[in-house]
Amino acid sequence: MLNAIKSEFTKILTLRAAYIVSAVLVVLAALVGFLLASVSADGSANPEVLNSAVQTTFTLTIAIFAIVASMVILNEYRHNTIAYTITSSRSRYEVFIAKVIAAVSYGMVVSFVVSAVAVLAATIALAASGNSLSDQQFDIGGLLLHQGLHVFAYILVGLFLGFILRNIIILIVIVFVVPVLETASVLLLKDGVQYLPFASFSMLSRIGEYAAEPANVLLAFLYLIGLGALAFILFIKRDA
């Protein structure tokens, strides 16, 4: 198992796209943090600038985490290396678990760096505009927990869909279009929209008094478990 995990990390660390995407996310985080703080007319009257910088950054980039995670398996099919990966491991079970561990680890590290950059950029912008940083109500614990769960969910969604679909185009459509359709369905479903898959994942990101109810969190994890079970079964049963 350790060799399989090491192999998956090596694949990610030698993937040029991983560094390019990470750099793009960092730049976007810096821009979001800087712009949010800059457009705040009075930082002391808006104590949520730092929180908003992190939340807005992930709202804009969360789908990218899913797409990058999917490449952990999709690149194998694209370059026809999946057969070698399977035969070099003791079982497909190991391959599946190793890819989950590698994808989640990479995504969580990048998300932490992105968060730090967004906060740093917002802090610099606030200080440059003469606003007091002491007035900011920065919920570090809440953001680490809830945004961490948000990113974790999207990473698994992207990876599991990669195992199931084996097609990056369909995956991108699902990740970007389905959340929009769910939001539009609020006119029909009203409060029931919060129980749809991507809506439930997004609710994981809420902090403070707007944090998701335990039932919503449980539902989100049930969706992940169901999707993961389907991905696992198909990967075990289908030909490479």
N, C-alpha and C positions, 0 to 999 in steps of 0.2 A: 504493500500500500504506500509506504513512504517513497519508494522509487517512482510510483505512478504520480503521486502528488508533486514530487520534485520535477518530473518530466513536464507536467502541466504548467508549473510556474516558469520553467525554462522556455516553453513555447510562448507564453505571454510576454516574457521579458525580452525575447528576441523578435517580437512582432513589432515592426515599425509603426503600424497603425495605432498600437496601444499608446505609444509615446506622442504621436500626433494628436490623437483624441484627448489625451490628458492635458496637453499644452493648450488646446482649444478651450477645454473646460476651465482651465486656470485663467485664461485671458477673459473669458466671458464672466467669470466670477469677479474678477477685478473691475471690469466695466460696470457690472450691476451694482457692486458695492459702492463704487465711486459716484455713479450717477444718482443712485438713491439718496446718498448723503448730500450730494451737491444740490439736488432739486428741493431739498428740505429747507424751507425758508428760515426756520428757527429750530435747530436741533433740540434745544431745551424744551420746546413745545411738542416735540415728537420723540419720546423716549424709546420708541420701538425701531429706530433706524437699523441698528445692528441685527436685531432679530429678523427684520424685513429683508435685509441684505442676504442672509442665508436662505430664508424661505423662498424669496423670489428667484434666487440663483437656481435652486433645485426645481422650482416650478417650470423654469425655462429649459432646464437641461436633463431632467429626470429620464426622459425617453432615450437619451443618448446612452445612459448607463445600461439600459436594457439591450440596445443594439450592440454595444461593445461586448457585453456578456455573451450574447448569442454567437459572436465570432469565435468563441472558445471551441465550439463544436462545428459551426458552419465552415470555418477555414479547413477543418479536417476533410469534410466532404468536397469542398471546392478544389483542394490540392490532392485529393485521393490518398490521403495519409491515414484515414481512419482505420483501414484494414491493418496497417502496420501497428497502429496504436493498440488495437484490440489484441492482435496476436502476440505483441510484446508484453502484454499484461496477463496476469493469471486468470482474469475474468472480466466480463463487461461490467460487473458490479463495481469493481475497483475503478475502472475508467470513469464511470458515471459519478461516483463519489469524489474522485480526484478532481474532476472538472468543476463540480459544484464548489469544492473547497477553494480551488484556485480562482474561480470567477468571483466568488464572494469576497475573498481576501483582497484581490486586486481592486475591486469596486469600492470596498469600504475604505481602503487606504486613500484612493483617489478622492473619494467624497470628503474625507477628513481634510485633505490638503485644499480642496476647493472651498470648503467652509472657512478655513483659516484665511485664505486669500480674500474672500468676500468681506470678512470681518476687518481684516487689515486695511483693505482699500477704503471701506466705509469709515474706519477710524481716522485714517489720514485725511480724508475729505472733510470730516467733521472738524478735526483740529485745524485744518487749513482755513476753514470758514469762521473760525473763532467760537464754535459751539463747545459747550462743556460736555466732556465724556462722562463725567460723574452722574449726569442726569439720565444716562442710558440704562434701561432695564434689560440687561442682556441675560437671557435664560439659557445658560450654557447646558445645564443638565437636561432641560426639556428638549433643546435642539439636538443634542447628542442622541437622546433616546428616540424621539419621534422622527427626526429626519434620517437617523440611522435605520430605523425600521422601514421608512419609505424607500430609501435606496436599496436596502436588503430585498424588499419585495420586488422591486423592478428588475434587479439583477437576476433574481430567480425566474421571474416571468420571461425575461429575454432568453435566458439559458434554456429553460424548459421548452419554450416555443421553438428554439433552434433545434432541439432534439426531435420535436414533433413534426415541424414543417420542413426543415432542411432547405428552406428557401428564404433568402434575406429580403426579397421584395415583399412577399406576403407578410413577413414579420414586421417590416417597417410600416406597412399599411395598418396592421392591427394596432401597433403601439401608438401611432400618431392619430389615426382616424377614429378608432373605437372610443377613446376617451371623449372626443368631441361629440360623437353621437350620443354617448351616455349623458353628457351635459345637456344636449339639446332635448333629450327625452324627459327633462324635468317638467316640461309643460304637460306631459301625459302621466308620468309616474309620481310627480310631486316629491314628497318626502321619501318615497320608495326608491328614488334614484341612488340614494346612499348605499343601497344594498347590491348595486351592480359591481362587477369585478374591479374595474379601474377606479371607480368612485371610492370603493372601500379601501383600495391601496392608497389613494390620495389622502384619505382621512387620517391615515397613520401619521402624516406630517404635521397635523395640528397640535399646537401647544397651549398651555395655560387653560383658561376656562373653555376654550373651544376644542380641547382635546377629544379625540374619538371615545365613544363609550366602549366598555369592554366587549359588548356584543358585536360592535363593528370591527374591533381588532380580531376577535375570534373568527368572524366571517372571512376577513381578509386572509387569515392563515388557513382556513378551510379551503379557500380558492387555491392557495399556493400548494397545499397538500394534494388536492385533486389534480392540479396541473402537473405537479411533480410525479405523481403516481402514473399518470398517463405517459409522460415522457420516459419514465423508467421502464415501463412495460414495453413500449414501442422500441426503445433502444435495445432491450434484451431480446425481443422476439424478431425484429426485422433484420434483413440482411444488411451488412455494412455498406 
